[in-house]
Structure formats: structure tokens, C-alpha cells
Amino acid sequence: MKFRALVAAIGLWVAFGAIDARGPWDANQPIYAAPSLRDLKSVDELKTSFNQDRGKPRLVLLLSPT
Amino acid sequence: MCVAGTRWVQTELLAKYPKADLRVYAIWFNMFPGDARSKWPPSLLNDQRVIHRWDEGKVVGMWYGGHANDIRSQLSPGSSWNGDILWDAYLLYGSEARWDDAPTNLIHWGRTIVAGRETLRQDFERLYGPSR
């Protein structure tokens, strides 16, 4: 009986978010996808994205990786 | 130096304007002998508003290099540029910008990013208000 009560208590604890896959220290932080790097083949690809995002300011960064 | 400018954009702009409606295109390409796609630092610029692209042919840097004279009047104070391939640089466009032959509504551009960062910060303040 005590064992069942313990299992039920743990179940409730998990259900209400006390335990999170990310750990309790950052349970309130949103999960973000890791950045991905895709190939760019032409300026037109950037141009298309640029025009699709019209309506918001846009920042182009030209970068080298080191 | 490119890394320093990129880190500054992440920590001093994107992190301080987390709700700013903005799109960032990070175009990466080789410029130093040790550069390579495998050296891309994914954690350096990890804001969700950033789209990362690898430009093996440097086509974007060459395109901007060829158009630099057309936009020289919008070069940020402290910046300078002469060359064929524009890199370690930023270009900030307003919300109404449209790219037909060339992008319109350029607010400012800077090279290096570090050299032009104060102008970029001021432009963010004008667009979005004081940072948090």
C-alpha cells in the first residue's frame, strides 16, 4: 500500500512538471531548436528570403567562421 | 575579428531585443586560410530569428562587393571598405525594403561589424526603443 502511494505521488509530481527532461533548473526556459547551416547556391536564394520577410527589418551579416 | 563582431550581435543586440520583430541572415563563407564549413560555430549566433547559410562560392560577398559603391553613402561612421568581396560586415534594412535589382531601404552598413557597431546599436534603438 505504501509502495502504491509512493508511485502515485511520483506520478503526480511528474505530471505537474516538477521533473522535466531538461531538468528542474531550466524547466521554465523554452526549448529552442539548434541552429542549422544550409547551403546557399545563389544570390537569388537570399533575395527570395529577403522579400518573403518584407514587413520586418532585416539584418544581413557577412561572416567567416574563424 | 569576425567572431568578435558576431558575438557582439548575439549578446548586445539579439539578446537585448528578444522580442524585436526582425530577420537576420547570417551568410558564412571562407575568407581566411583556416576557414571551412566544419569550423562554423553554431553556438555563436543561436537566436531563433537568425537563418544561417553556407556560401561556398562567396556569391553574396561578391555581389555586395560589386555594389559597394552604390551604397557608400550609408556606410556607418568608423567603417571603411575597398575590395571585391564584402565580409565581416553588416547591412541593416528597414521593414519596407524590397529586393528587385538591389535591396532598397538600406539604413546603414558597416565593416567591420565591430567598427560599425555603435551605429548599428543606435539604429536598433531607433527601430525598437531602448534595449532591456
N, CA and C atoms of all chains as a GROMACS GRO file, in nm:
protein
  594
    1MET      N    1   0.083  -0.121   0.000
    1MET     CA    2   0.000   0.000   0.000
    1MET      C    3   0.086   0.125   0.000
    2LYS      N    4   0.189   0.122   0.085
    2LYS     CA    5   0.279   0.238   0.089
    2LYS      C    6   0.350   0.254  -0.045
    3PHE      N    7   0.383   0.140  -0.107
    3PHE     CA    8   0.452   0.145  -0.237
    3PHE      C    9   0.363   0.209  -0.342
    4ARG      N   10   0.234   0.171  -0.344
    4ARG     CA   11   0.141   0.229  -0.442
    4ARG      C   12   0.126   0.380  -0.419
    5ALA      N   13   0.120   0.419  -0.297
    5ALA     CA   14   0.108   0.562  -0.266
    5ALA      C   15   0.230   0.637  -0.314
    6LEU      N   16   0.346   0.574  -0.297
    6LEU     CA   17   0.470   0.639  -0.341
    6LEU      C   18   0.472   0.653  -0.492
    7VAL      N   19   0.430   0.545  -0.562
    7VAL     CA   20   0.425   0.551  -0.709
    7VAL      C   21   0.328   0.659  -0.754
    8ALA      N   22   0.213   0.667  -0.690
    8ALA     CA   23   0.114   0.767  -0.728
    8ALA      C   24   0.167   0.908  -0.704
    9ALA      N   25   0.238   0.926  -0.595
    9ALA     CA   26   0.294   1.059  -0.564
    9ALA      C   27   0.397   1.100  -0.668
   10ILE      N   28   0.482   1.005  -0.707
   10ILE     CA   29   0.582   1.035  -0.809
   10ILE      C   30   0.514   1.067  -0.942
   11GLY      N   31   0.409   0.991  -0.971
   11GLY     CA   32   0.336   1.015  -1.096
   11GLY      C   33   0.278   1.155  -1.100
   12LEU      N   34   0.220   1.200  -0.991
   12LEU     CA   35   0.165   1.335  -0.985
   12LEU      C   36   0.274   1.440  -0.997
   13TRP      N   37   0.386   1.411  -0.935
   13TRP     CA   38   0.499   1.505  -0.937
   13TRP      C   39   0.547   1.527  -1.081
   14VAL      N   40   0.557   1.416  -1.151
   14VAL     CA   41   0.600   1.424  -1.291
   14VAL      C   42   0.494   1.494  -1.375
   15ALA      N   43   0.366   1.456  -1.352
   15ALA     CA   44   0.258   1.511  -1.433
   15ALA      C   45   0.249   1.662  -1.420
   16PHE      N   46   0.279   1.714  -1.305
   16PHE     CA   47   0.267   1.858  -1.285
   16PHE      C   48   0.399   1.932  -1.310
   17GLY      N   49   0.493   1.864  -1.368
   17GLY     CA   50   0.610   1.933  -1.420
   17GLY      C   51   0.724   1.952  -1.324
   18ALA      N   52   0.720   1.887  -1.211
   18ALA     CA   53   0.834   1.903  -1.120
   18ALA      C   54   0.959   1.840  -1.177
   19ILE      N   55   0.940   1.735  -1.256
   19ILE     CA   56   1.052   1.675  -1.324
   19ILE      C   57   1.035   1.702  -1.473
   20ASP      N   58   1.136   1.747  -1.535
   20ASP     CA   59   1.133   1.782  -1.676
   20ASP      C   60   1.254   1.719  -1.741
   21ALA      N   61   1.238   1.686  -1.867
   21ALA     CA   62   1.351   1.624  -1.937
   21ALA      C   63   1.473   1.713  -1.936
   22ARG      N   64   1.451   1.846  -1.929
   22ARG     CA   65   1.562   1.938  -1.930
   22ARG      C   66   1.622   1.956  -1.792
   23GLY      N   67   1.554   1.901  -1.690
   23GLY     CA   68   1.600   1.919  -1.554
   23GLY      C   69   1.526   2.034  -1.491
   24PRO      N   70   1.506   2.032  -1.359
   24PRO     CA   71   1.425   2.133  -1.293
   24PRO      C   72   1.488   2.272  -1.296
   25TRP      N   73   1.619   2.280  -1.320
   25TRP     CA   74   1.685   2.411  -1.317
   25TRP      C   75   1.646   2.501  -1.433
   26ASP      N   76   1.600   2.443  -1.543
   26ASP     CA   77   1.562   2.528  -1.654
   26ASP      C   78   1.425   2.490  -1.711
   27ALA      N   79   1.341   2.438  -1.623
   27ALA     CA   80   1.212   2.389  -1.670
   27ALA      C   81   1.126   2.500  -1.728
   28ASN      N   82   1.152   2.626  -1.689
   28ASN     CA   83   1.072   2.736  -1.740
   28ASN      C   84   1.130   2.797  -1.868
   29GLN      N   85   1.243   2.748  -1.911
   29GLN     CA   86   1.304   2.802  -2.031
   29GLN      C   87   1.247   2.732  -2.154
   30PRO      N   88   1.221   2.808  -2.262
   30PRO     CA   89   1.172   2.743  -2.383
   30PRO      C   90   1.279   2.655  -2.446
   31ILE      N   91   1.231   2.551  -2.514
   31ILE     CA   92   1.324   2.464  -2.586
   31ILE      C   93   1.342   2.520  -2.727
   32TYR      N   94   1.462   2.550  -2.764
   32TYR     CA   95   1.490   2.602  -2.897
   32TYR      C   96   1.559   2.496  -2.980
   33ALA      N   97   1.527   2.496  -3.106
   33ALA     CA   98   1.599   2.407  -3.197
   33ALA      C   99   1.740   2.461  -3.217
   34ALA      N  100   1.834   2.370  -3.229
   34ALA     CA  101   1.972   2.412  -3.253
   34ALA      C  102   1.980   2.474  -3.391
   35PRO      N  103   2.064   2.576  -3.407
   35PRO     CA  104   2.079   2.636  -3.540
   35PRO      C  105   2.127   2.534  -3.641
   36SER      N  106   2.081   2.549  -3.763
   36SER     CA  107   2.128   2.461  -3.870
   36SER      C  108   2.189   2.545  -3.980
   37LEU      N  109   2.279   2.486  -4.054
   37LEU     CA  110   2.352   2.555  -4.160
   37LEU      C  111   2.320   2.487  -4.292
   38ARG      N  112   2.251   2.558  -4.378
   38ARG     CA  113   2.218   2.504  -4.511
   38ARG      C  114   2.298   2.576  -4.617
   39ASP      N  115   2.318   2.508  -4.727
   39ASP     CA  116   2.396   2.568  -4.836
   39ASP      C  117   2.316   2.674  -4.910
   40LEU      N  118   2.386   2.778  -4.947
   40LEU     CA  119   2.329   2.882  -5.031
   40LEU      C  120   2.396   2.871  -5.168
   41LYS      N  121   2.316   2.856  -5.272
   41LYS     CA  122   2.371   2.834  -5.405
   41LYS      C  123   2.378   2.960  -5.490
   42SER      N  124   2.291   3.056  -5.457
   42SER     CA  125   2.288   3.175  -5.542
   42SER      C  126   2.238   3.295  -5.463
   43VAL      N  127   2.266   3.412  -5.516
   43VAL     CA  128   2.215   3.535  -5.454
   43VAL      C  129   2.063   3.537  -5.458
   44ASP      N  130   2.006   3.476  -5.560
   44ASP     CA  131   1.860   3.474  -5.572
   44ASP      C  132   1.793   3.405  -5.454
   45GLU      N  133   1.859   3.307  -5.396
   45GLU     CA  134   1.801   3.240  -5.278
   45GLU      C  135   1.787   3.339  -5.163
   46LEU      N  136   1.891   3.421  -5.143
   46LEU     CA  137   1.883   3.522  -5.039
   46LEU      C  138   1.778   3.627  -5.074
   47LYS      N  139   1.775   3.664  -5.200
   47LYS     CA  140   1.677   3.763  -5.246
   47LYS      C  141   1.534   3.716  -5.220
   48THR      N  142   1.507   3.590  -5.246
   48THR     CA  143   1.373   3.535  -5.223
   48THR      C  144   1.337   3.541  -5.075
   49SER      N  145   1.428   3.497  -4.989
   49SER     CA  146   1.401   3.502  -4.845
   49SER      C  147   1.382   3.645  -4.799
   50PHE      N  148   1.466   3.732  -4.850
   50PHE     CA  149   1.460   3.873  -4.813
   50PHE      C  150   1.321   3.930  -4.844
   51ASN      N  151   1.271   3.902  -4.961
   51ASN     CA  152   1.140   3.955  -4.999
   51ASN      C  153   1.025   3.887  -4.925
   52GLN      N  154   1.043   3.760  -4.891
   52GLN     CA  155   0.939   3.692  -4.812
   52GLN      C  156   0.926   3.750  -4.672
   53ASP      N  157   1.034   3.808  -4.622
   53ASP     CA  158   1.033   3.863  -4.486
   53ASP      C  159   1.001   4.012  -4.485
   54ARG      N  160   0.952   4.062  -4.597
   54ARG     CA  161   0.915   4.204  -4.602
   54ARG      C  162   0.812   4.233  -4.494
   55GLY      N  163   0.826   4.351  -4.431
   55GLY     CA  164   0.738   4.386  -4.321
   55GLY      C  165   0.810   4.391  -4.189
   56LYS      N  166   0.930   4.338  -4.188
   56LYS     CA  167   1.012   4.346  -4.068
   56LYS      C  168   1.153   4.392  -4.107
   57PRO      N  169   1.221   4.465  -4.023
   57PRO     CA  170   1.360   4.498  -4.053
   57PRO      C  171   1.443   4.372  -4.073
   58ARG      N  172   1.541   4.382  -4.158
   58ARG     CA  173   1.626   4.268  -4.190
   58ARG      C  174   1.773   4.305  -4.177
   59LEU      N  175   1.847   4.214  -4.118
   59LEU     CA  176   1.990   4.236  -4.096
   59LEU      C  177   2.067   4.127  -4.170
   60VAL      N  178   2.149   4.168  -4.264
   60VAL     CA  179   2.234   4.074  -4.337
   60VAL      C  180   2.373   4.078  -4.275
   61LEU      N  181   2.423   3.963  -4.238
   61LEU     CA  182   2.558   3.952  -4.182
   61LEU      C  183   2.644   3.869  -4.278
   62LEU      N  184   2.758   3.922  -4.312
   62LEU     CA  185   2.853   3.850  -4.399
   62LEU      C  186   2.971   3.809  -4.312
   63LEU      N  187   2.987   3.678  -4.294
   63LEU     CA  188   3.074   3.628  -4.188
   63LEU      C  189   3.167   3.518  -4.237
   64SER      N  190   3.282   3.511  -4.174
   64SER     CA  191   3.368   3.394  -4.192
   64SER      C  192   3.374   3.320  -4.059
   65PRO      N  193   3.397   3.189  -4.063
   65PRO     CA  194   3.375   3.109  -3.941
   65PRO      C  195   3.487   3.113  -3.837
   66THR      N  196   3.598   3.179  -3.866
   66THR     CA  197   3.704   3.182  -3.764
   66THR      C  198   3.745   3.325  -3.734
   67MET      N  199   3.843   3.833  -3.560
   67MET     CA  200   3.770   3.960  -3.551
   67MET      C  201   3.625   3.942  -3.592
   68CYS      N  202   3.605   3.859  -3.692
   68CYS     CA  203   3.468   3.829  -3.736
   68CYS      C  204   3.390   3.767  -3.621
   69VAL      N  205   3.457   3.681  -3.547
   69VAL     CA  206   3.393   3.615  -3.435
   69VAL      C  207   3.353   3.717  -3.329
   70ALA      N  208   3.437   3.814  -3.304
   70ALA     CA  209   3.406   3.917  -3.203
   70ALA      C  210   3.282   3.995  -3.244
   71GLY      N  211   3.272   4.031  -3.370
   71GLY     CA  212   3.156   4.105  -3.417
   71GLY      C  213   3.029   4.022  -3.410
   72THR      N  214   3.040   3.896  -3.445
   72THR     CA  215   2.925   3.806  -3.441
   72THR      C  216   2.877   3.788  -3.297
   73ARG      N  217   2.972   3.770  -3.208
   73ARG     CA  218   2.935   3.755  -3.066
   73ARG      C  219   2.866   3.882  -3.015
   74TRP      N  220   2.915   3.995  -3.060
   74TRP     CA  221   2.854   4.123  -3.018
   74TRP      C  222   2.708   4.131  -3.065
   75VAL      N  223   2.682   4.092  -3.189
   75VAL     CA  224   2.545   4.093  -3.240
   75VAL      C  225   2.454   4.006  -3.153
   76GLN      N  226   2.504   3.888  -3.114
   76GLN     CA  227   2.423   3.799  -3.032
   76GLN      C  228   2.398   3.856  -2.892
   77THR      N  229   2.504   3.900  -2.827
   77THR     CA  230   2.491   3.938  -2.686
   77THR      C  231   2.440   4.080  -2.667
   78GLU      N  232   2.476   4.170  -2.757
   78GLU     CA  233   2.442   4.310  -2.736
   78GLU      C  234   2.321   4.358  -2.816
   79LEU      N  235   2.282   4.282  -2.915
   79LEU     CA  236   2.163   4.320  -2.992
   79LEU      C  237   2.051   4.218  -2.973
   80LEU      N  238   2.072   4.097  -3.022
   80LEU     CA  239   1.964   3.999  -3.022
   80LEU      C  240   1.920   3.962  -2.881
   81ALA      N  241   2.015   3.943  -2.792
   81ALA     CA  242   1.978   3.908  -2.655
   81ALA      C  243   1.911   4.023  -2.583
   82LYS      N  244   1.944   4.145  -2.622
   82LYS     CA  245   1.886   4.261  -2.555
   82LYS      C  246   1.757   4.309  -2.621
   83TYR      N  247   1.727   4.255  -2.736
   83TYR     CA  248   1.600   4.284  -2.803
   83TYR      C  249   1.530   4.152  -2.835
   84PRO      N  250   1.494   4.076  -2.733
   84PRO     CA  251   1.443   3.941  -2.759
   84PRO      C  252   1.309   3.937  -2.831
   85LYS      N  253   1.233   4.047  -2.824
   85LYS     CA  254   1.101   4.046  -2.886
   85LYS      C  255   1.095   4.132  -3.012
   86ALA      N  256   1.208   4.182  -3.055
   86ALA     CA  257   1.210   4.264  -3.176
   86ALA      C  258   1.173   4.180  -3.297
   87ASP      N  259   1.081   4.232  -3.375
   87ASP     CA  260   1.040   4.162  -3.498
   87ASP      C  261   1.148   4.188  -3.603
   88LEU      N  262   1.225   4.087  -3.632
   88LEU     CA  263   1.348   4.105  -3.709
   88LEU      C  264   1.385   3.972  -3.775
   89ARG      N  265   1.444   3.980  -3.892
   89ARG     CA  266   1.503   3.861  -3.953
   89ARG      C  267   1.651   3.888  -3.975
   90VAL      N  268   1.731   3.790  -3.940
   90VAL     CA  269   1.876   3.801  -3.959
   90VAL      C  270   1.920   3.690  -4.053
   91TYR      N  271   1.993   3.727  -4.156
   91TYR     CA  272   2.052   3.629  -4.248
   91TYR      C  273   2.202   3.628  -4.221
   92ALA      N  274   2.250   3.520  -4.168
   92ALA     CA  275   2.394   3.504  -4.143
   92ALA      C  276   2.452   3.423  -4.258
   93ILE      N  277   2.527   3.490  -4.343
   93ILE     CA  278   2.585   3.427  -4.462
   93ILE      C  279   2.732   3.401  -4.432
   94TRP      N  280   2.766   3.274  -4.424
   94TRP     CA  281   2.902   3.233  -4.386
   94TRP      C  282   2.980   3.187  -4.508
   95PHE      N  283   3.105   3.227  -4.516
   95PHE     CA  284   3.191   3.178  -4.624
   95PHE      C  285   3.338   3.187  -4.584
   96ASN      N  286   3.420   3.117  -4.660
   96ASN     CA  287   3.564   3.112  -4.631
   96ASN      C  288   3.631   3.243  -4.671
   97MET      N  289   3.710   3.298  -4.580
   97MET     CA  290   3.793   3.414  -4.614
   97MET      C  291   3.937   3.396  -4.566
   98PHE      N  292   3.956   3.329  -4.455
   98PHE     CA  293   4.091   3.303  -4.404
   98PHE      C  294   4.137   3.164  -4.449
   99PRO      N  295   4.268   3.143  -4.455
   99PRO     CA  296   4.317   3.011  -4.497
   99PRO      C  297   4.263   2.895  -4.412
  100GLY      N  298   4.241   2.919  -4.285
  100GLY     CA  299   4.192   2.811  -4.199
  100GLY      C  300   4.042   2.796  -4.196
  101ASP      N  301   3.970   2.878  -4.270
  101ASP     CA  302   3.825   2.870  -4.268
  101ASP      C  303   3.775   2.744  -4.338
  102ALA      N  304   3.663   2.693  -4.289
  102ALA     CA  305   3.599   2.577  -4.351
  102ALA      C  306   3.457   2.567  -4.296
  103ARG      N  307   3.372   2.503  -4.374
  103ARG     CA  308   3.234   2.483  -4.329
  103ARG      C  309   3.232   2.412  -4.193
  104SER      N  310   3.325   2.320  -4.175
  104SER     CA  311   3.330   2.243  -4.050
  104SER      C  312   3.368   2.330  -3.930
  105LYS      N  313   3.418   2.449  -3.955
  105LYS     CA  314   3.455   2.540  -3.845
  105LYS      C  315   3.339   2.632  -3.806
  106TRP      N  316   3.226   2.616  -3.873
  106TRP     CA  317   3.110   2.700  -3.840
  106TRP      C  318   3.075   2.685  -3.691
  107PRO      N  319   3.065   2.795  -3.618
  107PRO     CA  320   3.036   2.787  -3.474
  107PRO      C  321   2.887   2.802  -3.445
  108PRO      N  322   2.813   2.694  -3.432
  108PRO     CA  323   2.667   2.703  -3.418
  108PRO      C  324   2.621   2.774  -3.292
  109SER      N  325   2.704   2.777  -3.190
  109SER     CA  326   2.660   2.839  -3.065
  109SER      C  327   2.684   2.989  -3.060
  110LEU      N  328   2.755   3.041  -3.158
  110LEU     CA  329   2.793   3.182  -3.153
  110LEU      C  330   2.675   3.275  -3.180
  111LEU      N  331   2.588   3.232  -3.266
  111LEU     CA  332   2.473   3.314  -3.307
  111LEU      C  333   2.353   3.221  -3.307
  112ASN      N  334   2.293   3.205  -3.189
  112ASN     CA  335   2.193   3.099  -3.174
  112ASN      C  336   2.051   3.150  -3.156
  113ASP      N  337   2.031   3.276  -3.189
  113ASP     CA  338   1.896   3.333  -3.179
  113ASP      C  339   1.806   3.271  -3.287
  114GLN      N  340   1.679   3.250  -3.252
  114GLN     CA  341   1.586   3.184  -3.343
  114GLN      C  342   1.548   3.270  -3.463
  115ARG      N  343   1.578   3.398  -3.456
  115ARG     CA  344   1.547   3.487  -3.570
  115ARG      C  345   1.654   3.483  -3.678
  116VAL      N  346   1.759   3.408  -3.652
  116VAL     CA  347   1.872   3.402  -3.745
  116VAL      C  348   1.858   3.281  -3.838
  117ILE      N  349   1.875   3.306  -3.967
  117ILE     CA  350   1.884   3.200  -4.067
  117ILE      C  351   2.031   3.190  -4.108
  118HIS      N  352   2.088   3.070  -4.097
  118HIS     CA  353   2.229   3.050  -4.131
  118HIS      C  354   2.240   2.985  -4.268
  119ARG      N  355   2.327   3.039  -4.351
  119ARG     CA  356   2.353   2.980  -4.482
  119ARG      C  357   2.503   2.974  -4.507
  120TRP      N  358   2.548   2.863  -4.566
  120TRP     CA  359   2.688   2.848  -4.604
  120TRP      C  360   2.702   2.882  -4.752
  121ASP      N  361   2.786   2.980  -4.781
  121ASP     CA  362   2.802   3.032  -4.917
  121ASP      C  363   2.941   2.991  -4.968
  122GLU      N  364   2.949   2.869  -5.016
  122GLU     CA  365   3.079   2.815  -5.057
  122GLU      C  366   3.142   2.899  -5.168
  123GLY      N  367   3.061   2.950  -5.258
  123GLY     CA  368   3.113   3.028  -5.370
  123GLY      C  369   3.132   3.176  -5.341
  124LYS      N  370   3.104   3.216  -5.217
  124LYS     CA  371   3.114   3.357  -5.178
  124LYS      C  372   3.028   3.448  -5.265
  125VAL      N  373   2.919   3.397  -5.318
  125VAL     CA  374   2.842   3.473  -5.416
  125VAL      C  375   2.779   3.599  -5.355
  126VAL      N  376   2.739   3.590  -5.228
  126VAL     CA  377   2.677   3.707  -5.166
  126VAL      C  378   2.783   3.813  -5.135
  127GLY      N  379   2.896   3.770  -5.083
  127GLY     CA  380   3.005   3.865  -5.055
  127GLY      C  381   3.053   3.933  -5.182
  128MET      N  382   3.057   3.857  -5.292
  128MET     CA  383   3.100   3.917  -5.419
  128MET      C  384   2.992   4.012  -5.472
  129TRP      N  385   2.867   3.973  -5.453
  129TRP     CA  386   2.759   4.059  -5.502
  129TRP      C  387   2.764   4.194  -5.429
  130TYR      N  388   2.776   4.189  -5.298
  130TYR     CA  389   2.783   4.315  -5.223
  130TYR      C  390   2.912   4.391  -5.253
  131GLY      N  391   3.020   4.319  -5.274
  131GLY     CA  392   3.145   4.386  -5.311
  131GLY      C  393   3.132   4.464  -5.440
  132GLY      N  394   3.057   4.408  -5.532
  132GLY     CA  395   3.036   4.474  -5.660
  132GLY      C  396   2.938   4.589  -5.654
  133HIS      N  397   2.860   4.596  -5.547
  133HIS     CA  398   2.761   4.703  -5.534
  133HIS      C  399   2.796   4.803  -5.423
  134ALA      N  400   2.915   4.789  -5.368
  134ALA     CA  401   2.950   4.872  -5.252
  134ALA      C  402   2.948   5.021  -5.285
  135ASN      N  403   2.989   5.057  -5.405
  135ASN     CA  404   2.990   5.200  -5.439
  135ASN      C  405   2.850   5.259  -5.442
  136ASP      N  406   2.751   5.177  -5.474
  136ASP     CA  407   2.613   5.226  -5.480
  136ASP      C  408   2.558   5.260  -5.342
  137ILE      N  409   2.617   5.204  -5.239
  137ILE     CA  410   2.561   5.221  -5.104
  137ILE      C  411   2.661   5.289  -5.012
  138ARG      N  412   2.762   5.348  -5.069
  138ARG     CA  413   2.869   5.406  -4.985
  138ARG      C  414   2.818   5.517  -4.894
  139SER      N  415   2.716   5.589  -4.937
  139SER     CA  416   2.666   5.700  -4.854
  139SER      C  417   2.603   5.649  -4.724
  140GLN      N  418   2.566   5.522  -4.719
  140GLN     CA  419   2.505   5.468  -4.596
  140GLN      C  420   2.606   5.393  -4.509
  141LEU      N  421   2.733   5.405  -4.545
  141LEU     CA  422   2.836   5.339  -4.465
  141LEU      C  423   2.846   5.406  -4.328
  142SER      N  424   2.847   5.325  -4.225
  142SER     CA  425   2.846   5.380  -4.089
  142SER      C  426   2.978   5.450  -4.058
  143PRO      N  427   2.972   5.555  -3.977
  143PRO     CA  428   3.095   5.623  -3.936
  143PRO      C  429   3.191   5.523  -3.869
  144GLY      N  430   3.316   5.535  -3.898
  144GLY     CA  431   3.415   5.443  -3.842
  144GLY      C  432   3.443   5.323  -3.928
  145SER      N  433   3.356   5.301  -4.028
  145SER     CA  434   3.374   5.188  -4.119
  145SER      C  435   3.451   5.231  -4.243
  146SER      N  436   3.510   5.137  -4.308
  146SER     CA  437   3.572   5.164  -4.437
  146SER      C  438   3.570   5.034  -4.517
  147TRP      N  439   3.571   5.050  -4.649
  147TRP     CA  440   3.567   4.930  -4.730
  147TRP      C  441   3.620   4.956  -4.871
  148ASN      N  442   3.710   4.874  -4.915
  148ASN     CA  443   3.753   4.868  -5.054
  148ASN      C  444   3.791   4.724  -5.082
  149GLY      N  445   3.733   4.665  -5.182
  149GLY     CA  446   3.767   4.526  -5.212
  149GLY      C  447   3.666   4.464  -5.305
  150ASP      N  448   3.686   4.338  -5.334
  150ASP     CA  449   3.597   4.268  -5.425
  150ASP      C  450   3.491   4.186  -5.352
  151ILE      N  451   3.526   4.139  -5.234
  151ILE     CA  452   3.434   4.053  -5.157
  151ILE      C  453   3.408   4.120  -5.022
  152LEU      N  454   3.284   4.157  -5.000
  152LEU     CA  455   3.249   4.219  -4.872
  152LEU      C  456   3.230   4.110  -4.767
  153TRP      N  457   3.293   4.124  -4.653
  153TRP     CA  458   3.280   4.025  -4.546
  153TRP      C  459   3.311   4.094  -4.413
  154ASP      N  460   3.284   4.022  -4.305
  154ASP     CA  461   3.289   4.082  -4.172
  154ASP      C  462   3.213   4.214  -4.175
  155ALA      N  463   3.091   4.206  -4.221
  155ALA     CA  464   3.012   4.326  -4.244
  155ALA      C  465   2.866   4.301  -4.210
  156TYR      N  466   2.796   4.412  -4.182
  156TYR     CA  467   2.651   4.402  -4.162
  156TYR      C  468   2.582   4.499  -4.256
  157LEU      N  469   2.458   4.470  -4.288
  157LEU     CA  470   2.372   4.562  -4.364
  157LEU      C  471   2.234   4.556  -4.302
  158LEU      N  472   2.186   4.669  -4.254
  158LEU     CA  473   2.055   4.674  -4.187
  158LEU      C  474   1.955   4.743  -4.278
  159TYR      N  475   1.844   4.674  -4.303
  159TYR     CA  476   1.740   4.726  -4.390
  159TYR      C  477   1.612   4.749  -4.311
  160GLY      N  478   1.536   4.849  -4.356
  160GLY     CA  479   1.408   4.876  -4.292
  160GLY      C  480   1.302   4.776  -4.330
  161SER      N  481   1.188   4.788  -4.264
  161SER     CA  482   1.082   4.688  -4.282
  161SER      C  483   1.021   4.691  -4.423
  162GLU      N  484   1.032   4.803  -4.492
  162GLU     CA  485   0.972   4.813  -4.625
  162GLU      C  486   1.069   4.776  -4.736
  163ALA      N  487   1.187   4.734  -4.701
  163ALA     CA  488   1.288   4.702  -4.802
  163ALA      C  489   1.238   4.592  -4.896
  164ARG      N  490   1.272   4.608  -5.021
  164ARG     CA  491   1.236   4.508  -5.122
  164ARG      C  492   1.356   4.490  -5.215
  165TRP      N  493   1.380   4.368  -5.255
  165TRP     CA  494   1.496   4.338  -5.339
  165TRP      C  495   1.449   4.300  -5.478
  166ASP      N  496   1.464   4.392  -5.572
  166ASP     CA  497   1.441   4.360  -5.713
  166ASP      C  498   1.578   4.349  -5.780
  167ASP      N  499   1.627   4.460  -5.832
  167ASP     CA  500   1.764   4.459  -5.883
  167ASP      C  501   1.864   4.462  -5.767
  168ALA      N  502   1.830   4.538  -5.666
  168ALA     CA  503   1.913   4.550  -5.546
  168ALA      C  504   1.820   4.581  -5.429
  169PRO      N  505   1.860   4.547  -5.309
  169PRO     CA  506   1.772   4.576  -5.195
  169PRO      C  507   1.758   4.726  -5.172
  170THR      N  508   1.636   4.766  -5.140
  170THR     CA  509   1.610   4.907  -5.112
  170THR      C  510   1.608   4.928  -4.961
  171ASN      N  511   1.592   5.057  -4.923
  171ASN     CA  512   1.568   5.091  -4.782
  171ASN      C  513   1.681   5.046  -4.690
  172LEU      N  514   1.804   5.057  -4.739
  172LEU     CA  515   1.920   5.028  -4.653
  172LEU      C  516   1.933   5.140  -4.551
  173ILE      N  517   1.939   5.104  -4.426
  173ILE     CA  518   1.953   5.205  -4.320
  173ILE      C  519   2.101   5.240  -4.304
  174HIS      N  520   2.181   5.142  -4.273
  174HIS     CA  521   2.326   5.160  -4.266
  174HIS      C  522   2.393   5.026  -4.292
  175TRP      N  523   2.517   5.031  -4.329
  175TRP     CA  524   2.600   4.910  -4.332
  175TRP      C  525   2.733   4.944  -4.269
  176GLY      N  526   2.802   4.841  -4.228
  176GLY     CA  527   2.929   4.866  -4.161
  176GLY      C  528   3.027   4.754  -4.185
  177ARG      N  529   3.150   4.790  -4.189
  177ARG     CA  530   3.260   4.695  -4.196
  177ARG      C  531   3.380   4.758  -4.128
  178THR      N  532   3.436   4.687  -4.034
  178THR     CA  533   3.393   4.560  -3.980
  178THR      C  534   3.265   4.577  -3.893
  179ILE      N  535   3.209   4.465  -3.851
  179ILE     CA  536   3.093   4.476  -3.763
  179ILE      C  537   3.132   4.550  -3.636
  180VAL      N  538   3.249   4.521  -3.586
  180VAL     CA  539   3.294   4.589  -3.464
  180VAL      C  540   3.310   4.738  -3.490
  181ALA      N  541   3.365   4.775  -3.602
  181ALA     CA  542   3.385   4.917  -3.633
  181ALA      C  543   3.252   4.990  -3.647
  182GLY      N  544   3.149   4.923  -3.695
  182GLY     CA  545   3.021   4.989  -3.718
  182GLY      C  546   2.918   4.963  -3.610
  183ARG      N  547   2.959   4.900  -3.502
  183ARG     CA  548   2.859   4.851  -3.405
  183ARG      C  549   2.783   4.963  -3.335
  184GLU      N  550   2.844   5.077  -3.312
  184GLU     CA  551   2.773   5.183  -3.241
  184GLU      C  552   2.658   5.236  -3.327
  185THR      N  553   2.683   5.250  -3.455
  185THR     CA  554   2.575   5.292  -3.545
  185THR      C  555   2.464   5.187  -3.549
  186LEU      N  556   2.502   5.060  -3.552
  186LEU     CA  557   2.403   4.953  -3.553
  186LEU      C  558   2.321   4.954  -3.424
  187ARG      N  559   2.386   4.976  -3.314
  187ARG     CA  560   2.314   4.982  -3.186
  187ARG      C  561   2.216   5.099  -3.185
  188GLN      N  562   2.261   5.214  -3.234
  188GLN     CA  563   2.173   5.331  -3.240
  188GLN      C  564   2.055   5.308  -3.334
  189ASP      N  565   2.078   5.242  -3.443
  189ASP     CA  566   1.968   5.212  -3.536
  189ASP      C  567   1.867   5.116  -3.472
  190PHE      N  568   1.915   5.021  -3.395
  190PHE     CA  569   1.822   4.933  -3.322
  190PHE      C  570   1.738   5.014  -3.223
  191GLU      N  571   1.800   5.108  -3.157
  191GLU     CA  572   1.724   5.191  -3.063
  191GLU      C  573   1.617   5.270  -3.136
  192ARG      N  574   1.650   5.320  -3.253
  192ARG     CA  575   1.551   5.397  -3.330
  192ARG      C  576   1.436   5.306  -3.376
  193LEU      N  577   1.469   5.183  -3.411
  193LEU     CA  578   1.366   5.090  -3.459
  193LEU      C  579   1.282   5.034  -3.346
  194TYR      N  580   1.347   4.999  -3.236
  194TYR     CA  581   1.280   4.920  -3.132
  194TYR      C  582   1.274   4.985  -2.995
  195GLY      N  583   1.336   5.102  -2.980
  195GLY     CA  584   1.339   5.165  -2.850
  195GLY      C  585   1.460   5.118  -2.769
  196PRO      N  586   1.469   5.167  -2.645
  196PRO     CA  587   1.583   5.128  -2.562
  196PRO      C  588   1.586   4.978  -2.538
  197SER      N  589   1.706   4.923  -2.527
  197SER     CA  590   1.718   4.780  -2.500
  197SER      C  591   1.678   4.752  -2.356
  198ARG      N  592   1.651   4.625  -2.327
  198ARG     CA  593   1.608   4.589  -2.192
  198ARG      C  594   1.726   4.591  -2.096
   0.00000   0.00000   0.00000
